[in-house]
Amino acid sequence: MANVGQQPKWEGKACAKLAGCKAEQVWLLLQDFFGLDKWFPSLTTCLPVEGVSGQPGCVRFCAGFKTPVNGSDKGSMDWTKQKLLSIDPNKMVFSYSIVDGNVGFNGYVSTVRVLSNEHGCDIEWKYEVEPAKGWTLGDLDFFIASGLQVMAQRMGAALQVFQATMDQ
């Protein structure tokens, strides 16, 4: 019997296409678990807390991003601690959870995957979380989808610069 009054978890998926970029190239940028601040918009801090980047069990501290939770409160800074649960470089996929933070997420787990396609690759970001106070599922979908699009643009631009340098 289901718990009365318990809401089902929110689930969602975002996808970004990177034309002309090889999945293996994008994976090399994405697998740096402690380097998310290089790619995610408005994220100003991504620091190692424990473990080795890319090893299951490592934890990163992410801060500086803006979410619907803080709204117009300019004095607050959103932050989370995120733990790498699993990683498979051969399948170009990793999963992580939020283990602490002030954005209201409980039971948050994401899986990020890079998939090859005929024109380049896709980054797929699936997530599941208990409903969070101050958020709607639409807010979360928008936050992740828009963040992923900027990440893809930044990764694509970095890879173009790298390729141009190699071609000289």
N, C-alpha and C positions, 0 to 999 in steps of 0.2 A: 504494500500500500504506500502510495506517495505521501510525503509530508504535506499536510494541509497548510496552505499559505506560502509554501516555498515556490519561488519563481524558477522556471527553467533557466539554465545558463544562456547567456547571449553568445551567439556564434556568428562569425563573419569571415569573409575572405576578400582580400584586395589583390590586384595583379597589375604589374607594370611591365610594359614591353620595352626592350632595348634593341632597336634595329642596328645591325652591323656589329654587335658586340657578342663575342663568344661567351657561352655560359661559363667556361672554365676561368676566363678573365674576370668576370663579374664575381664568381665564387671567391676568388682570391681576395677581393676587396671586402666582401660580405662576411667571410669567415673570421675576420679579426674582431672578436667579440668585444674587446676593449676599445675599438676604434669607431663606434657608432657615431660619435660626434663629428666625424669627418663628413658624414653623409646625411644624417637626419636633420631636417630644418628646425631651427631655433634651439636645438640641443647644444648647450654651451659646454657641458661637462660630461665626460664619460671616463671614469677612473676605475682601475682595478681595486677591488676590495680584498679578494682572496683568490688563490689558485693561479693557474697559468691560462692565458687567453687561448681559447680553442679546446680546452680540456674540460670534459663534463665535471660539474661541481664548482667551476670558477664563478665568481660573483663580480658584477660591475655596478657602480653607482652612476646613475644618469640624472642630470639636473639641468634646469634652465629652460625647458620647453614650456609652452603655454597650452593649457587645456581648458575645456569649458568649465572645469571645477573652480578655477580661480577667477573666472570672469573678468571683471574690471578691477580686481584687487591687484594693483601694481606692486604692492609690497611683498607679495608671496612668491615663492619659487617652487614650482612643482619638481618632485624628485621621486625616484624609485631605485630600489636595489633589485637587480635581475640576476637569476641563477641559470647558467647553461645546464640543461637537463641531458641533452644528447646531441651528438654531431656525427654526421656520416659524410666525409669528404667525397667518397665515391659516388654517392647519390646526390651530393651538393644540397644537403638539408641539415638544419639544426632546429632544436626546440629549446625554449627557455620559459621560465616562470618569473613573475614578480613576487618577491618574497617580503618586501617592505616598501613603504612609500606613503605619500600624502595625497594621492589622486583618487583614492577610494576603491581601488581594485582588490578584490579577493578572488582567489581561485583562478587567476589569470595565467593562461598558458598559450604561447604562440609557437607556430611552426613556420619557418621561413625556408623556401626552396627555390633553387635556380633550375629552370628547365630550358633545354635547347629547343629552338624552332627554326623553320627554314630561313627566316630573315634575321636571326640573332638569338635572343633569349628572352625569357620572362622571369620576373621575380614574383613569387606567390607568397603571400603572407596570410596564413589562417590563424584565427584566434578564438578563444573561448574564455569567458569570464562570468562571474556571478554579477547580476545587475548591480550597478554602482550608483550610490546617491550622488545627485548633481549631474549625472550623465543620462543621455538617452542612447539607445542602440544606434540611432542615426548619427549622434555626436561621435561615437566611437568609430563607426564606419568611416565617417568623413575624416577624422583625425588620422586614422591609419592609412586610408587610401590616398589622401593628399600628401601625407608624409612620405609614403612609398613612391609617389610620382616624383617628388623632389629628389629623393634618394637616387632613383633611376637616372634622372637628368644629370645629377652631379657625378654619378659613376660613369655614365656615358661620356660626359665631357672629359673626365680624368683619363679615361681609356683612349679618347681621341688624341689628347695631348701626348700621352705616352706613345701611341702609334706614330704620330707625326715626328716625335723625337727619334724613334727607332728607324724611320724611313730616311732620315737625313744622312 
